Amino acid sequence: MPSLPSAFPSLPAVTARLRSAGCVFAEEEARLLVRAAPAPDDLTALVERRAAGVPLEHVLGWAGFCGLRIAVDPGVFVPRRRTEFLVRQAVALLRSARRSVGSAAGARARPTVVVDLCCGSGAIGVALAAALGRAEVHAVDIDPAAARCALRNVAGVGGRVYEGDLYRPLPAGLRGRVDVLAAGAPYVPTGAIGLLPAEARLHEPRVALDGGADGLDVARRVIAEAPLWLAPGGRLMVETSERQAPRAAEAVARAGLTPATARSEELDATVVVGTRPAPASGHPVSSGSASSSSPRSRSSTSDR
């Protein structure tokens, strides 16, 4: 493998080093690393970490997500490009609902209440707040490192972060008030963990990857309790694989929510939506339906 020269390495030299280490997007990554390094020694250290298999986002300290720069600490789950589909679906459904109820119903009178479960870096909650303009964000993760990282991101949109198991640390006052309950729950079956890219297996916490025997253990727990927290017309958004979606939708229906599934072939992204039915006589957010449009963005090279 070529090594880097002692002087400030050129972009071609960095690209060659990364390519020799097996980085698929070597030229793109080289540009990012060159821009991130203030001195030759710093650049050499960054490049060697990346060449050793450390995720690019951990090397840089941030990940691009929905046009935002999200801080990502070492050992924290890296937000995937495919998860941008969940954010866009949630935003589209909320905007459609606002149009359907009109301003007379007070749809814009209060911030949208967002809960981001299994939040990792907090990317989903932050992206929703950025897209919606006014949002009350609550993010939860069981991993202390993830909760600390999420606080750095979520604090920027005025949100709160809780360390704990799913709903347990959330304030009881949120029950029945949540407009969007987004769950980035782990959904890789235990038996498939060994098939993940080394970047995920070696550098991301297993608790953020392992979804149990069929990959839906955590998602089922999220779904079962969601009706207690959703506002009338509020939506649960759960990312799954395409294969898992029918079983997840069945669990949504058993919980008393109205299920829908959205799919982006381009991003290889699947989102199962559960809507809490709204009283016929009220003016809550309408249930609507999930769109299947595919946003234009490259999917991550790592699988969840």
C-alpha positions as CSV (number, residue, x, y, z in Angstrom):
1,M,0.0,0.0,0.0
2,P,1.3,3.5,-0.8
3,S,2.2,5.6,2.3
4,L,1.7,9.3,2.6
5,P,4.6,11.7,2.1
6,S,5.9,13.7,5.1
7,A,5.0,17.0,3.5
8,F,1.4,18.1,3.3
9,P,-0.1,15.2,1.2
10,S,-1.7,16.2,-2.1
11,L,-5.3,15.3,-2.9
12,P,-4.1,12.6,-5.4
13,A,-1.8,11.0,-2.8
14,V,-4.6,10.9,-0.2
15,T,-7.0,9.5,-2.8
16,A,-4.5,6.8,-3.7
17,R,-4.0,5.8,-0.1
18,L,-7.7,5.5,0.5
19,R,-8.3,3.6,-2.7
20,S,-5.5,1.2,-1.8
21,A,-7.3,0.6,1.6
22,G,-10.5,-0.3,-0.3
23,C,-12.5,2.9,0.2
24,V,-15.1,2.9,-2.6
25,F,-15.6,6.7,-2.6
26,A,-11.9,7.5,-2.2
27,E,-11.8,10.7,-4.1
28,E,-14.9,12.2,-2.4
29,E,-13.5,11.1,1.0
30,A,-10.1,12.5,0.3
31,R,-11.5,15.9,-0.4
32,L,-13.4,15.9,2.9
33,L,-10.3,14.8,4.9
34,V,-8.0,17.4,3.2
35,R,-10.5,20.2,4.1
36,A,-10.8,18.9,7.7
37,A,-7.0,18.8,8.4
38,P,-5.3,22.1,9.5
39,A,-1.7,20.6,9.2
40,P,0.1,17.8,7.5
41,D,0.4,15.7,10.6
42,D,-3.3,16.0,11.2
43,L,-4.1,15.0,7.7
44,T,-1.9,12.0,7.9
45,A,-3.5,10.9,11.1
46,L,-7.0,11.3,9.7
47,V,-6.2,9.4,6.5
48,E,-4.5,6.5,8.4
49,R,-7.5,6.2,10.7
50,R,-9.8,6.0,7.7
51,A,-7.5,3.5,5.9
52,A,-7.6,1.4,9.0
53,G,-11.4,1.0,8.6
54,V,-12.7,3.7,11.0
55,P,-16.0,5.1,9.6
56,L,-15.4,8.4,7.7
57,E,-18.0,10.1,9.9
58,H,-16.1,9.1,13.1
59,V,-12.9,10.3,11.6
60,L,-14.4,13.7,10.6
61,G,-16.6,14.0,13.7
62,W,-19.8,14.6,11.7
63,A,-22.2,13.1,9.2
64,G,-24.2,14.8,6.5
65,F,-27.9,14.2,7.0
66,C,-30.8,15.9,5.3
67,G,-28.5,18.8,4.3
68,L,-27.3,19.2,7.9
69,R,-24.0,18.6,9.6
70,I,-24.7,16.2,12.5
71,A,-22.0,15.6,15.2
72,V,-21.1,11.9,15.5
73,D,-18.8,10.8,18.2
74,P,-16.6,7.6,18.1
75,G,-18.7,4.6,19.0
76,V,-22.0,6.2,18.1
77,F,-24.3,4.9,15.4
78,V,-23.7,6.8,12.1
79,P,-27.0,8.1,10.6
80,R,-27.7,6.5,7.3
81,R,-28.7,8.3,4.1
82,R,-31.6,5.9,3.8
83,T,-33.1,7.3,7.0
84,E,-33.5,10.6,5.3
85,F,-36.5,8.9,3.6
86,L,-38.2,8.6,7.0
87,V,-37.7,12.3,7.7
88,R,-39.1,13.3,4.3
89,Q,-42.1,11.0,4.7
90,A,-42.9,12.5,8.2
91,V,-42.5,16.1,6.9
92,A,-44.7,15.4,3.9
93,L,-47.5,13.8,6.0
94,L,-47.4,16.6,8.5
95,R,-47.6,19.3,5.9
96,S,-50.5,17.5,4.1
97,A,-52.3,17.2,7.4
98,R,-51.9,20.9,8.2
99,R,-53.3,21.8,4.8
100,S,-56.3,19.5,5.3
101,V,-57.3,20.9,8.7
102,G,-56.6,24.5,7.9
103,S,-55.5,27.4,10.1
104,A,-58.9,27.6,11.8
105,A,-58.2,24.3,13.6
106,G,-55.1,25.8,15.2
107,A,-52.7,23.5,13.4
108,R,-49.9,26.1,13.7
109,A,-50.8,27.3,17.1
110,R,-48.2,25.1,18.8
111,P,-44.9,23.5,17.9
112,T,-45.0,20.0,16.5
113,V,-44.1,17.5,19.2
114,V,-41.4,15.1,18.0
115,V,-40.0,12.1,19.9
116,D,-36.9,10.4,18.5
117,L,-36.5,6.9,20.0
118,C,-33.3,5.0,19.7
119,C,-32.0,8.4,18.6
120,G,-28.2,7.7,18.3
121,S,-26.8,11.1,17.4
122,G,-30.3,12.6,17.4
123,A,-30.2,13.2,13.6
124,I,-33.9,12.4,13.0
125,G,-35.1,14.8,15.6
126,V,-32.8,17.6,14.5
127,A,-33.7,17.1,10.8
128,L,-37.4,17.2,11.6
129,A,-37.0,20.4,13.7
130,A,-35.0,22.0,10.8
131,A,-37.7,21.1,8.2
132,L,-40.7,22.0,10.3
133,G,-39.5,25.3,11.7
134,R,-41.3,24.9,15.1
135,A,-40.8,21.6,16.9
136,E,-40.5,20.4,20.5
137,V,-38.0,17.6,20.2
138,H,-37.4,14.8,22.8
139,A,-34.7,12.3,22.0
140,V,-34.0,9.0,23.8
141,D,-31.2,6.4,23.7
142,I,-30.2,3.6,26.0
143,D,-26.5,4.1,25.2
144,P,-24.8,6.7,27.3
145,A,-22.3,7.7,24.6
146,A,-25.2,8.2,22.1
147,A,-27.2,10.3,24.6
148,R,-24.1,12.5,25.2
149,C,-23.6,12.9,21.4
150,A,-27.3,13.6,20.8
151,L,-27.3,16.3,23.4
152,R,-24.7,18.2,21.3
153,N,-27.0,18.1,18.3
154,V,-30.5,18.3,19.9
155,A,-29.6,21.2,22.1
156,G,-29.1,23.3,19.0
157,V,-32.9,23.1,18.2
158,G,-33.9,23.6,21.8
159,G,-34.7,19.9,22.4
160,R,-34.1,17.6,25.3
161,V,-32.3,14.3,25.5
162,Y,-32.9,11.4,27.8
163,E,-30.8,8.3,28.6
164,G,-32.8,5.2,29.1
165,D,-34.9,2.4,27.6
166,L,-37.4,3.6,25.0
167,Y,-40.3,5.4,26.6
168,R,-39.2,4.9,30.2
169,P,-37.3,8.1,30.7
170,L,-39.8,10.4,28.9
171,P,-41.9,12.8,30.9
172,A,-45.4,11.5,31.6
173,G,-46.8,14.8,30.4
174,L,-45.9,13.8,26.8
175,R,-48.5,11.0,26.8
176,G,-51.2,11.7,24.2
177,R,-49.3,14.7,22.8
178,V,-46.8,13.3,20.3
179,D,-47.3,14.3,16.7
180,V,-44.4,12.3,15.3
181,L,-42.9,9.4,17.0
182,A,-39.8,8.4,15.0
183,A,-38.0,5.1,15.8
184,G,-34.6,4.3,14.5
185,A,-34.8,1.0,16.3
186,P,-32.2,-1.7,15.4
187,Y,-33.5,-4.1,12.9
188,V,-30.7,-6.4,11.8
189,P,-31.5,-10.0,12.8
190,T,-29.0,-11.3,15.4
191,G,-27.8,-14.0,13.0
192,A,-27.0,-11.4,10.3
193,I,-24.8,-9.2,12.4
194,G,-21.7,-11.0,11.3
195,L,-22.6,-10.2,7.7
196,L,-22.5,-6.4,8.2
197,P,-19.6,-4.4,6.9
198,A,-16.7,-4.2,9.3
199,E,-17.2,-0.5,9.8
200,A,-20.6,-1.2,11.5
201,R,-19.5,-4.4,13.3
202,L,-16.4,-3.0,14.8
203,H,-17.1,0.7,15.3
204,E,-20.8,1.0,16.1
205,P,-22.5,-0.3,19.3
206,R,-24.3,-3.7,19.0
207,V,-27.3,-2.3,20.8
208,A,-27.8,0.0,17.8
209,L,-27.7,-2.8,15.3
210,D,-29.1,-6.1,16.8
211,G,-32.9,-6.3,16.5
212,G,-33.2,-9.9,17.9
213,A,-34.1,-13.1,16.1
214,D,-36.1,-11.6,13.3
215,G,-34.8,-8.0,13.7
216,L,-38.1,-6.7,15.1
217,D,-37.8,-7.2,18.8
218,V,-37.2,-3.6,19.7
219,A,-39.6,-2.3,17.0
220,R,-42.4,-4.4,18.5
221,R,-41.9,-2.8,21.9
222,V,-41.9,0.6,20.3
223,I,-45.2,-0.1,18.4
224,A,-47.0,-1.7,21.3
225,E,-46.7,1.4,23.5
226,A,-47.0,4.0,20.8
227,P,-50.8,4.6,21.1
228,L,-50.3,5.8,24.7
229,W,-48.0,8.6,23.5
230,L,-49.4,9.6,20.1
231,A,-51.8,12.6,19.8
232,P,-55.0,11.9,17.9
233,G,-53.8,11.8,14.3
234,G,-50.2,11.5,15.4
235,R,-47.9,9.2,13.5
236,L,-45.4,6.5,14.4
237,M,-42.6,6.1,11.9
238,V,-40.5,3.0,12.1
239,E,-37.7,2.1,9.7
240,T,-37.4,-1.6,8.8
241,S,-36.2,-3.7,5.9
242,E,-38.5,-4.4,3.0
243,R,-38.8,-8.0,4.1
244,Q,-39.8,-7.1,7.6
245,A,-42.4,-4.5,6.7
246,P,-45.4,-6.7,6.5
247,R,-44.8,-8.1,10.0
248,A,-44.2,-4.6,11.3
249,A,-47.4,-3.4,9.7
250,E,-49.3,-6.3,11.3
251,A,-47.9,-5.2,14.7
252,V,-49.0,-1.7,14.0
253,A,-52.6,-2.8,13.3
254,R,-52.7,-5.0,16.4
255,A,-51.7,-2.0,18.5
256,G,-54.9,-0.2,17.2
257,L,-53.0,2.2,14.8
258,T,-53.8,2.5,11.1
259,P,-50.8,1.0,9.2
260,A,-49.2,2.2,5.9
261,T,-45.9,1.4,4.3
262,A,-43.7,3.7,2.2
263,R,-40.8,2.5,0.1
264,S,-37.9,4.1,-1.8
265,E,-36.2,1.7,-4.2
266,E,-33.4,4.2,-4.8
267,L,-32.4,4.5,-1.2
268,D,-33.4,0.9,-0.3
269,A,-35.5,2.5,2.4
270,T,-38.7,1.2,4.0
271,V,-40.8,3.0,6.6
272,V,-43.8,1.6,8.3
273,V,-46.3,4.2,9.5
274,G,-48.9,3.9,12.2
275,T,-51.5,6.6,12.6
276,R,-53.6,7.0,15.8
277,P,-57.2,7.4,14.6
278,A,-58.6,10.8,15.2
279,P,-62.1,11.4,16.7
280,A,-64.6,12.0,13.8
281,S,-66.0,15.1,15.5
282,G,-62.7,16.8,16.3
283,H,-60.2,18.8,14.3
284,P,-57.0,16.8,14.8
285,V,-54.3,16.0,12.3
286,S,-55.8,13.7,9.6
287,S,-54.3,10.3,9.0
288,G,-53.5,10.7,5.3
289,S,-51.4,8.1,3.6
290,A,-47.8,7.4,3.2
291,S,-46.1,8.5,0.0
292,S,-43.8,6.2,-1.9
293,S,-41.8,8.9,-3.6
294,S,-38.0,8.3,-3.8
295,P,-35.7,11.2,-2.9
296,R,-32.5,11.6,-4.9
297,S,-29.6,10.8,-2.7
298,R,-27.0,8.1,-2.4
299,S,-27.6,5.3,0.1
300,S,-25.0,4.6,2.7
301,T,-22.4,1.9,2.1
302,S,-23.1,0.5,5.5
303,D,-26.3,-1.5,6.4
304,R,-28.3,-1.0,9.6
